[in-house]
């Protein structure tokens, strides 16, 4: 109960917030210095005490690209719309590698940093978002390598490149949305940690990473396009390789990624008040 400020017996009662809430952007702005520190810290320790260092940012997707190129490009001879399979798969593997790693690390961010939760207050939303932004460094390094590979095969940029930022935003939104959902769930259900590797393996075949979405039957395209990974991958291919822009897959993907981002943030805020008690 609150009384007037002039009352010497005034009492201020602080109660935890519960229920569905919107994000307090003003609060996040006040803690922006801490946010920047956490992101920079994640970047610095990402490959600390490793022999290859930042080379892992290239090696990880490179191994997948080589395997996919041999299995699906040479053996299965998957259709690639006239694009060399190495480039065709690289454009998909790089954003996929970013999203899979960002979602995995974001889902476990609260569990790994649980020692900080009960010591001092700051917006808990910083935890799942930090690895999502930190992983963009790896993504940027891989994109530079991809540019060199595309130029080697004579693939030049087209006007579709102006849509590239849109698909980067979609990619980050998907990773952040899933990360917030799963990090909030992982506090109460530690099964999330064990389910992530299995789920990642399933997701890699649910999106057109090793194949093109073009042959998808017409009556299944809308349902298929609700998977936001489809819009991201096909959008990357169209913007970077000059292929026709597949808006049929992109527009539903934009809506789904926004719903995942907003829904994940709201669910995270709803569960935030029980984090410390559960841990």
N, C-alpha and C positions, 0 to 999 in steps of 0.2 A: 504494500500500500504506500502511495506517495503523498506527502504533505507539502505545504508551501515551503519555499526555500528559507523564508524568515523564521520558520518554526524550528527551534533548537532540537526538537525531537523528531525532525523529519527523517523518514526511513525510505531508502531506495531498495526495492526488491528487484533482483536480477534473476530472470527466469530463462531457461533454455527455450529456444525457438523450436517449434514442431510444426508438422503439417507441410503442405505444399507451399513453397516460397519461390520468389523470383531472385535472380542473381543480384547482389548488391554491388554494382559496378563502382560506386564511389568508394566502397571499402577496398575493393581490389586495387583501385588507383592509389589509395593510401599506402598499400603494401607493395607497390610496384618495385621498390628497391630490393625487397626480399625476393620477389619473383625473379628479377634479373639475376640475383645472386644464385638462386637455386638452379636456374637454367645453365648459367656459366659453370657452376660446380659440376653439374651432370656432364657437360661437354668435356670438362677437364679430366674427370675421373673415368670417362667412358672406356678409354683404352690405356689407363695408367698401368705401368709395369708390364706392358706387352712389347714383344720384340718388333712386331710389324706396325704398331701404332695405328694411324689413320688409314693405313693400307687395308685394314679389315673392312673399311667402308666400301672398298671396291672389290675385295676378294670374295666377300659373302655373296653379293648378287652375281659376280662373275662365274662362280662355280655353278650356280643354278642355270645361268644362261648357257654354259657349255653343255650341261646335262640335257637341258630341254632341246638345244639345237641338234644334238646327236639323236636323242630318242624320238622327238616329235618332228624335227626338221628333216633328218636323213632317213630314219627308219619308217616312221608313220607317214611322213610327207604331208603334214598338215597344211591346208591351204592358207596362204598368207597375203592374198590380194596383190601379188606381184612384188612384195617386199622381201628382201633377203631375210631368212628366218632369224639370223643373229640379231638384226636390228628390230625385227618384229617382236621377238621375245624380250629383248632388252628394254624396250619402251614400256613393257608391262611389268617385268620383274622388278625394276627399280622402284616404282611407286608401291608395288606390292610388298617389297622388302621393308620399305619405310613403314607402311601401315601395320604389318605383322609385328615388327619389333616395337613400334610405338604402343600398339594395343597391349602387347604382352607386358611391357615394363610399366605402363600406366595402370594396368589392372592390379599389379602388386605394389604400387607406390605407397599406399597407406600402410600395408602390412610391413613393408621394409622400413618405413619411417615411423613406426608406432611409438618409439621412444620419445619422439618430439610432441606427440599429440597431447599428452597430459601435462606438459611443462609450461607452455606459454601459448597464448591465443594468437592466431592469425588465420586468415581464410583457408580452410582445408582444401578448397578447390584448387589451390596452387599445386598440390601434390600430384593429382593425375594429369594436369596440363603440362607440368614441367618436362617429363620425358617426351611428350608429343612435340614440343618445340625444340628440345635438345637434339632430337634425331634428325631435324632438318639439316644439320651440318653434314651428316652422312649422305642425305639425299642430294644436297647441292654438289658434293664431291662426285657422286655417281653420275649426276646429270652432265657434268663437264666431260667425263669419260664418254658418256653416251653421245654427246655432240661430236666428239672426235670420230667415233665409230660411224655415225651417220654420214659425216663428211667423207670418210674413207670410201663408203659405198656410193658416193655421189648423190646423196639425198639432201637437197637444199631446203631451207625454210620457206614456207609459203605464208599467205595472209592468215591462215588458220592459227598461226602462232600467237595472235592477239588474244586467243581464248585460253592460252596456257595458264595464266594466273587463276582463272575460274576453276580449273581442274585441280590446281594446287590447293585452293581453298576447300574444295570438296574433299580432297584427300585428307587434309588436316582435320576437317570437321568430322569425318567418319572415325578417324583415330581417336580424337578427343571425346566424341560422343560415346563410343564403345568403352573407352578407358574410364570415363566417369561412371557409366553403368556398372562395369565389372569391379572397379575399385571399391565402390560402395557395397557391392554384394560380397566381395572377398573378405570384408571385415567379419561378416557373420557366417559365411559359408566358405571354408577354406578349400572346398572342392574346386573352386575357380582356378586355383593354381594348377591342379592336375588336369582340368578340362581344357585349358588353353592350348597346349600342344596338339591335342586331338582335334580341337575346333579349327586351328590354323591349317591343319592338313586338309580338312574338309573344305574350307573356304577357298583354298588355292585352286580347286577344281570347280568351284561354283562361279568363278569369274573367268572371263576370256583371257587368261594369262598365257596358256600354252596353245590356244586356238582362237579363232576369230568368232565374234558373235553374229557375223553375217548369215551363216546357214541356219540360224535358229528359226524353227517353224513360226509362221506369222501369228498363229493363235496362242503362242506361248511367250511372245516377245514382251508384252506388257508386264506379265508376271515376272519374267526374267529381269526386266529393267528395274523392278522395285529393289533389287539388290544394288545398293549404291556403289559397290565395287565395279559393277559392269559399266556404269556411267563414267567412273574415274578412269578405268583402263582404256575403254574405247575413246574417251575424250583425249587422253594423252596420245594415243596413236594418231588420231585425226589432226591434232594440233601440231605434233612434232614431225609427222611423216607426210602431211599434206593429203591425207585420205578424206573422203566426204565426211562431213560432220554428222555423226549419228544422233541427232536431237531426240529421236524416238527413245533412245536409251538414256540420254543425258538429262532431259527434263524430269522424268520420274526419279532419277538418281539424286537430283538436286533437292527435290521435296523430301525424299527419304533421309538424306544426309542431314538436312536441317531438323527434321523431326527427331532423329537420333541425338543430335547435338543438344537441342532444347530439352528433350525428354531426359537425357542423361544428366544435364545440369540440374533440372528440377528434382529428379530422383536423388541425386547426390545431396542436394540441400535438404531434402526431406529426411534423409538418413543421418545427416551430419551430427545431430545432437546426441546420437547414441554411440558414436564411434569410440569415445574414450571408455564408456561403461563396458562395451562389448570386449574391447581389447584387454 
